[in-house]
Amino acid sequence: METQSSTLAKKIARTSIANGAIKLNIKNPFEWASGYRMPIYNDNRLFLYRSEHRRLITNALIRAAEIMGVKKIDVIAGTSTAGIPWATSLANELGKSLVYIREKPKIHGLKNQIEGIDVHKSLAGASVIVVEDLISTGRSSAKAVQAVRDAGGECRAIVSIFNYGFKEAEEMFAGFRTFDDKNPELPKLYPPCEVFSLLEYNELMSVVEEEKYISKEELSLLKEWRHDLWYWGEKRGFPRIMKK
C-alpha cells in the first residue's frame, strides 16, 4: 500500500526531472564541487520559480514535520543558502521560530554563525530541526547540526529535499564518522541525528525506470555509479578535475 510520503516522493521525483532540478547525463557527466565527474546533478533551487512547485515541497516538509512531531519542534533552522527559503516556508506554516545557519561564523561584526538570535543569546532549551536542500556526503549538513548543538539547541533530526543515500553520510549522522576525514580529531555527532528526506536516490531511480526516462543501458550505468562513486568517472575517461 502506497503511503502519503511515498506518493509525495514520486511526485517530487517526476517534478524534479521535468523542471531540471535533477539532471541525468551518462555520456557527459557533470563536474561536482569536489571535481569528480558524476552522471547526476541536483539543484533544488529550481523548485523556487513556480508557486505550485514551492507548494509541493512545502507540503512534503509539513508532512515530514508531522512525522517528527510538530508539537515537539520549537525552532526551524535553514542551512545557508539553499535551505533558507524552505525553512522559512515551513516555519511560517507551522508558526515556529526561524533561524539560519552559516557555513562558517562571520569574520566581522558580531561573528555570528547562527542568524536570527542575538549573539549573546543561545538556543538553550529549544528543540530544533535543520532544513537542508540536499544531502550528499553529509559533511556540511552534519556541521550545521553541530552548530545548532554548540548554540545549546537540541537537534535530533534533519530534513532534506533530496538525499543521495551515500554510506558515508549515513555513518556521519549515525555518529560513526567525523565531519572531515582529513582531521580525525574532529568530533562526531553525538547523539546521532535522524534524517528525513523527501526524496531518496533509490526512490528516484524507481521512477526513472518506471517512466523510462533513460535507456536500460544508461540505467545500468547509473546503478554501477551508485556502487563505485569515486572511480566511476575516471574508469570512463572522465578523471577528477583537481582544484587549485
Buried (B, 14 or more C-beta within 10 A) or exposed (E): EEEEBEEBBBBBBBBBBEBEBBBBBBEEBBBBEEEBBBBBBBBBEBBBEEEEBBEBBBBBBBBBBEEBEBEEBBBBBBBBEBBBBBBBBBBEBBEBBBBBBBEEEEEEEEEBBBBBBEBEEBBEEBBBBBBBBBBBBBBBBBBBBBBBBBBBBBBBBBBBBBBBBBEBBBBBBBBEBBBEEEEEEEEBBEEBBBBBBBBBBEBBBBBBBEEEBBEEEBBEBBEBBBEEBEEBBEEBEBEBEEEE
